[in-house]
Amino acid sequence: MLARRGQRVKIIDKGLPARESSWAGSGILAPLPPWRFNEEVNAIASRGMQLYEEFNETIEGISGLSTEYRRCGMAVLQADTQKGVEWCQKNQQFGEARDLHEFSPHLTGGSCVWMRDVASIRNPRVGSAAIRAAELLGVEIVPHTPALSVLTANNRVTGISTPQGILEADQYVIAAGAWSTKLLGPELTGNMDVWPLRGQILLFRTRPDVLPIVVLTEDQFYLVPRQDGLILAGTTREAVGFDKSTTEAARTAIHHRAGDILPLLHRLEPEVHWAGLRPASPDYLPTIGRHPELENLWANAGHRAYGLTEAPSSAELLGQLMYGETPKLNPAPHAWRTQNPDRPIL
């Protein structure tokens, strides 16, 4: 976004770029489901969904890499389908009551809200395409370079301390996901509240025709198909700090639930089991904007499970704020804010 506006941009990463929550998630490009969230969450998510096709075409076109973006649709299993249908009608989104079995003979039955226009994307591939596109636009990406501390003087950031030395710039953006407030430290956090929330996922290998759609339950359990027949099943929501290890209890629970929706999965062993850390935040609202005291420090962090969905709209909002333009979204819900002592963990 900034590079396309002619800015010189350098990104430093403590590991490899796009290898944390961006890599670990499911790739569903929608809130799960949208009627579960408030107006502010849906505003930034909906804007991201509107921009996604253009964003995807841009990074694919520049990089030459496929992200497997596709509008496969999502069926939301729930008892009160009318609630979901009414929300869709009110918000100009397609939604109708169906039975899950209609979409594949391999699925169990059950009333659901069919959201035809929901898209999905393959996380590692969109990460690779975005990184390659950024590099071709002149962005310098420096992996394996952790930010050790943020140096300040006279209400400005003067540099970032790294093992390779101090890096200096005119403007600084903190976009470190679950590590954002840890990176800033208590002195500079400015009441931004972001914390890690572990999610575990299983991967199954099936035929490409077994599951053509995303399936979501009322309590946010999902099955997500890939074009080659792989199916992701998850996820957990665990407040365990920065622990990314997997557990046998989660493996068993996810496998059982996945098989209850798609019975053939009961007979298959998962090929891969991994965990990632969501950058959780109060009310699911990311912090996007300027630090309350440091005039050249910005944040784009705390997107919880919707970082990919909100990537285009978050970048758009941040760019408009940095350039002093009138934003398309209301920036107030995303300003650095007072911490919420009663964090919504789950």
Summary of the structure (lengths in Angstrom):
residues: 346
radius of gyration: 20.3
end to end distance: 32.4
largest distance: 65.4
contacts: 1110
relative contact order: 0.19
helix: 31%
strand: 25%
